[in-house]
């Protein structure tokens, strides 16, 4: 993973991010990022609770979950449903198989 150049300040990082993604300028330092992280955590907790009700063990992993391969389809459906319920939007849910 590449590292930041030596001596970079937070101001340098901010400028580099906005140079690549200028549409983010109006929302920087508004708290929107924190709100979105909280919403994501609420959706993930809702997913875990639904899976518990179904007797499915799930391990949360950042913005996803790990379940038994035999439960993957059910887990993906629950994730889609809870994302829609929590945000009002449909989100893509992808499956990553581990080797």
N, CA, C and O of each residue as an XYZ file, in Angstrom:
396
protein
N       0.848     -1.168      0.000
C       0.000      0.000      0.000
C       0.899      1.237      0.000
O       1.801      1.349      0.830
N       0.655      2.169     -0.930
C       1.487      3.369     -0.963
C       1.258      4.236      0.269
O       0.158      4.291      0.819
N       2.306      4.898      0.679
C       2.223      5.796      1.837
C       2.217      7.237      1.355
O       2.582      7.530      0.216
N       1.799      8.128      2.238
C       1.848      9.553      1.916
C       3.301      9.999      1.824
O       4.164      9.459      2.515
N       3.566     10.970      0.986
C       4.923     11.506      0.930
C       5.348     12.064      2.291
O       4.543     12.631      3.030
N       6.605     11.890      2.592
C       7.134     12.377      3.870
C       6.903     13.887      3.986
O       7.089     14.635      3.026
N       6.501     14.305      5.157
C       6.313     15.723      5.423
C       4.942     16.274      5.074
O       4.688     17.463      5.267
N       4.053     15.429      4.562
C       2.719     15.912      4.213
C       1.954     16.273      5.481
O       2.030     15.578      6.494
N       1.221     17.366      5.398
C       0.364     17.789      6.500
C      -1.079     17.399      6.175
O      -1.381     16.955      5.068
N      -1.954     17.570      7.152
C      -3.375     17.320      6.917
C      -3.892     18.239      5.814
O      -4.745     17.845      5.019
N      -3.372     19.463      5.773
C      -3.762     20.415      4.726
C      -3.384     19.879      3.340
O      -4.144     20.031      2.384
N      -2.210     19.252      3.238
C      -1.778     18.653      1.966
C      -2.697     17.505      1.565
O      -3.065     17.379      0.397
N      -3.064     16.677      2.523
C      -3.952     15.539      2.252
C      -5.306     16.054      1.772
O      -5.845     15.568      0.778
N      -5.844     17.027      2.477
C      -7.140     17.611      2.099
C      -7.087     18.145      0.668
O      -7.996     17.890     -0.122
N      -6.031     18.883      0.331
C      -5.887     19.449     -1.016
C      -5.800     18.349     -2.070
O      -6.373     18.481     -3.152
N      -5.086     17.263     -1.762
C      -4.953     16.157     -2.715
C      -6.298     15.461     -2.934
O      -6.643     15.104     -4.060
N      -7.051     15.272     -1.855
C      -8.376     14.645     -1.977
C      -9.288     15.518     -2.839
O      -9.970     15.017     -3.732
N      -9.298     16.819     -2.569
C     -10.182     17.709     -3.313
C      -9.722     17.900     -4.754
O     -10.546     18.163     -5.629
N      -8.433     17.773     -5.016
C      -7.954     17.845     -6.399
C      -8.498     16.665     -7.200
O      -8.818     16.807     -8.381
N      -8.601     15.513     -6.564
C      -9.104     14.297     -7.211
C     -10.633     14.254     -7.224
O     -11.234     13.725     -8.159
N     -11.264     14.812     -6.181
C     -12.727     14.749     -6.020
C     -13.272     16.127     -5.632
O     -13.697     16.315     -4.492
N     -13.268     17.087     -6.551
C     -13.673     18.456     -6.215
C     -15.125     18.589     -5.753
O     -15.460     19.544     -5.052
N     -15.980     17.659     -6.129
C     -17.390     17.736     -5.713
C     -17.569     17.529     -4.215
O     -18.651     17.786     -3.687
N     -16.529     17.069     -3.517
C     -16.622     16.883     -2.063
C     -16.432     18.185     -1.282
O     -16.729     18.238     -0.088
N     -15.953     19.210     -1.932
C     -15.650     20.478     -1.240
C     -16.799     20.990     -0.360
O     -16.555     21.357      0.789
N     -18.047     21.027     -0.862
C     -19.125     21.589     -0.038
C     -19.447     20.782      1.228
O     -20.028     21.324      2.168
N     -19.079     19.500      1.263
C     -19.438     18.685      2.425
C     -18.271     18.451      3.376
O     -18.453     17.865      4.443
N     -17.083     18.897      3.004
C     -15.939     18.750      3.903
C     -16.189     19.539      5.178
O     -16.660     20.676      5.141
N     -15.870     18.926      6.291
C     -15.958     19.557      7.616
C     -17.388     19.950      8.001
O     -17.597     20.911      8.741
N     -18.371     19.195      7.490
C     -19.764     19.442      7.863
C     -20.294     18.391      8.825
O     -21.388     18.541      9.369
N     -19.525     17.327      9.037
C     -19.995     16.224      9.867
C     -20.727     15.159      9.073
O     -21.139     14.145      9.638
N     -20.897     15.366      7.780
C     -21.615     14.397      6.956
C     -20.945     13.031      6.996
O     -21.628     12.009      7.057
N     -19.627     13.001      6.962
C     -18.918     11.722      7.009
C     -19.231     10.949      8.271
O     -19.428      9.735      8.229
N     -19.279     11.647      9.396
C     -19.615     10.993     10.668
C     -21.050     10.485     10.653
O     -21.332      9.390     11.141
N     -21.955     11.280     10.094
C     -23.355     10.851      9.983
C     -23.476      9.587      9.136
O     -24.227      8.672      9.475
N     -22.736      9.544      8.040
C     -22.789      8.370      7.163
C     -22.194      7.137      7.832
O     -22.708      6.030      7.669
N     -21.108      7.326      8.587
C     -20.523      6.186      9.313
C     -21.502      5.653     10.354
O     -21.609      4.441     10.543
N     -22.219      6.555     11.033
C     -23.203      6.120     12.022
C     -24.343      5.367     11.347
O     -24.785      4.329     11.841
N     -24.820      5.891     10.212
C     -25.897      5.215      9.476
C     -25.445      3.829      9.027
O     -26.205      2.866      9.125
N     -24.218      3.726      8.537
C     -23.685      2.423      8.119
C     -23.671      1.448      9.296
O     -24.005      0.274      9.136
N     -23.285      1.933     10.476
C     -23.250      1.043     11.644
C     -24.653      0.609     12.042
O     -24.848     -0.531     12.464
N     -25.625      1.491     11.916
C     -27.003      1.126     12.225
C     -27.510      0.035     11.275
O     -28.180     -0.904     11.704
N     -27.192      0.164     10.000
C     -27.598     -0.844      9.021
C     -26.930     -2.171      9.345
O     -27.582     -3.214      9.310
N     -25.649     -2.146      9.656
C     -24.935     -3.386      9.951
C     -25.497     -4.069     11.197
O     -25.637     -5.292     11.213
N     -25.820     -3.308     12.233
C     -26.419     -3.900     13.437
C     -27.771     -4.517     13.095
O     -28.091     -5.605     13.572
N     -28.564     -3.836     12.277
C     -29.864     -4.383     11.874
C     -29.682     -5.704     11.114
O     -30.449     -6.647     11.308
N     -28.672     -5.764     10.255
C     -28.377     -7.002      9.522
C     -28.032     -8.116     10.505
O     -28.566     -9.221     10.410
N     -27.146     -7.826     11.439
C     -26.725     -8.848     12.407
C     -27.899     -9.346     13.244
O     -28.019    -10.547     13.490
N     -28.761     -8.438     13.681
C     -29.923     -8.840     14.481
C     -30.878     -9.713     13.677
O     -31.405    -10.697     14.196
N     -31.105     -9.358     12.408
C     -31.975    -10.193     11.558
C     -31.383    -11.571     11.364
O     -32.106    -12.567     11.387
N     -30.078    -11.641     11.174
C     -29.444    -12.942     10.973
C     -29.500    -13.780     12.244
O     -29.678    -14.996     12.177
N     -29.351    -13.141     13.402
C     -29.493    -13.865     14.675
C     -30.884    -14.483     14.760
O     -31.030    -15.641     15.153
N     -31.908    -13.709     14.390
C     -33.284    -14.224     14.415
C     -33.434    -15.458     13.527
O     -34.246    -16.339     13.810
N     -32.649    -15.515     12.456
C     -32.719    -16.643     11.531
C     -31.765    -17.770     11.925
O     -31.665    -18.775     11.221
N     -31.068    -17.604     13.048
C     -30.142    -18.622     13.501
C     -28.839    -18.673     12.702
O     -28.157    -19.697     12.669
N     -28.507    -17.553     12.059
C     -27.296    -17.487     11.239
C     -26.220    -16.706     11.987
O     -26.424    -15.559     12.384
N     -25.085    -17.345     12.168
C     -23.954    -16.691     12.808
C     -23.237    -15.837     11.776
O     -22.944    -16.300     10.674
N     -22.953    -14.582     12.135
C     -22.271    -13.671     11.217
C     -21.202    -12.895     11.974
O     -21.402    -12.496     13.122
N     -20.084    -12.691     11.329
C     -18.986    -11.921     11.887
C     -18.911    -10.599     11.139
O     -18.657    -10.595      9.934
N     -19.126     -9.469     11.821
C     -19.038     -8.175     11.133
C     -17.583     -7.860     10.790
O     -16.673     -8.101     11.583
N     -17.392     -7.324      9.607
C     -16.054     -6.977      9.137
C     -16.131     -5.646      8.387
O     -16.418     -5.620      7.191
N     -15.879     -4.561      9.080
C     -15.906     -3.204      8.519
C     -17.247     -2.929      7.846
O     -18.216     -2.608      8.535
N     -17.332     -3.043      6.545
C     -18.584     -2.746      5.851
C     -19.219     -3.997      5.253
O     -19.894     -3.943      4.224
N     -18.987     -5.116      5.920
C     -19.552     -6.366      5.445
C     -19.657     -7.366      6.579
O     -19.430     -7.044      7.745
N     -20.002     -8.573      6.212
C     -20.113     -9.647      7.197
C     -19.515    -10.919      6.612
O     -19.401    -11.072      5.396
N     -19.141    -11.815      7.495
C     -18.674    -13.130      7.085
C     -19.672    -14.143      7.625
O     -19.990    -14.155      8.814
N     -20.159    -14.995      6.723
C     -21.098    -16.053      7.101
C     -20.649    -17.353      6.440
O     -19.797    -17.357      5.551
N     -21.237    -18.445      6.889
C     -20.983    -19.731      6.245
C     -21.421    -19.634      4.790
O     -22.398    -18.962      4.461
N     -20.686    -20.313      3.935
C     -20.998    -20.279      2.503
C     -22.449    -20.678      2.239
O     -23.093    -20.129      1.346
N     -22.956    -21.622      3.009
C     -24.330    -22.095      2.814
C     -25.373    -21.035      3.182
O     -26.545    -21.180      2.835
N     -24.964    -19.988      3.869
C     -25.891    -18.927      4.296
C     -25.693    -17.626      3.520
O     -26.348    -16.624      3.804
N     -24.792    -17.645      2.543
C     -24.426    -16.417      1.830
C     -25.609    -15.753      1.140
O     -25.768    -14.536      1.231
N     -26.427    -16.514      0.464
C     -27.550    -15.919     -0.279
C     -28.544    -15.242      0.667
O     -29.020    -14.141      0.391
N     -28.851    -15.902      1.776
C     -29.764    -15.314      2.762
C     -29.151    -14.042      3.328
O     -29.836    -13.028      3.458
N     -27.872    -14.085      3.665
C     -27.201    -12.916      4.233
C     -27.196    -11.750      3.250
O     -27.418    -10.606      3.646
N     -26.949    -12.024      1.994
C     -26.953    -10.958      0.989
C     -28.343    -10.341      0.844
O     -28.479     -9.124      0.714
N     -29.362    -11.180      0.867
C     -30.729    -10.658      0.774
C     -31.046     -9.760      1.964
O     -31.620     -8.683      1.803
N     -30.665    -10.211      3.167
C     -30.911     -9.423      4.378
C     -30.142     -8.099      4.307
O     -30.673     -7.053      4.683
N     -28.919     -8.140      3.836
C     -28.136     -6.902      3.714
C     -28.821     -5.917      2.772
O     -28.910     -4.729      3.080
N     -29.302     -6.395      1.638
C     -29.998     -5.515      0.689
C     -31.254     -4.925      1.314
O     -31.528     -3.733      1.173
N     -32.013     -5.769      2.004
C     -33.266     -5.303      2.617
C     -33.000     -4.260      3.706
O     -33.687     -3.241      3.774
N     -32.020     -4.513      4.542
C     -31.746     -3.576      5.634
C     -31.107     -2.284      5.138
O     -31.348     -1.220      5.708
N     -30.305     -2.362      4.096
C     -29.746     -1.139      3.517
C     -30.872     -0.269      2.961
O     -30.881      0.949      3.141
N     -31.812     -0.913      2.289
C     -32.962     -0.167      1.742
C     -33.807      0.413      2.865
O     -34.226      1.569      2.805
N     -34.054     -0.392      3.885
C     -34.870      0.061      5.010
C     -34.196      1.232      5.738
O     -34.865      2.184      6.139
N     -32.896      1.158      5.901
C     -32.187      2.184      6.654
C     -31.903      3.462      5.902
O     -31.727      4.518      6.508
N     -31.856      3.373      4.560
C     -31.469      4.556      3.784
C     -32.504      5.003      2.774
O     -32.506      6.152      2.332
N     -33.388      4.078      2.413
C     -34.337      4.403      1.354
C     -33.777      4.155     -0.038
O     -34.438      4.452     -1.033
N     -32.575      3.618     -0.118
C     -31.925      3.376     -1.404
C     -31.500      1.918     -1.538
O     -31.267      1.226     -0.547
N     -31.407      1.475     -2.776
C     -30.878      0.143     -3.061
C     -29.367      0.250     -3.215
O     -28.866      1.121     -3.927
N     -28.653     -0.633     -2.548
C     -27.196     -0.668     -2.638
C     -26.768     -2.010     -3.198
O     -27.391     -3.034     -2.918
N     -25.702     -2.006     -3.989
C     -25.186     -3.291     -4.454
C     -24.560     -4.054     -3.297
O     -23.870     -3.477     -2.456
N     -24.802     -5.324     -3.267
C     -24.177     -6.202     -2.268
C     -23.404     -7.243     -3.056
O     -23.972     -7.939     -3.897
N     -22.134     -7.351     -2.793
C     -21.313     -8.313     -3.519
C     -20.787     -9.384     -2.580
O     -20.634     -9.175     -1.376
N     -20.523    -10.511     -3.159
C     -20.017    -11.658     -2.398
C     -18.530    -11.819     -2.698
O     -18.111    -11.794     -3.856
N     -17.759    -11.980     -1.662
C     -16.333    -12.227     -1.819
C     -16.029    -13.567     -1.186
O     -16.121    -13.726      0.031
N     -15.672    -14.520     -2.006
C     -15.313    -15.830     -1.504
C     -13.855    -15.802     -1.028
O     -13.005    -15.170     -1.655
N     -13.579    -16.477      0.061
C     -12.207    -16.560      0.529
C     -11.648    -17.914      0.140
O     -12.361    -18.917      0.111
N     -10.400    -17.924     -0.147
C      -9.734    -19.146     -0.615
C      -9.155    -19.910      0.543
O      -8.555    -20.967      0.347
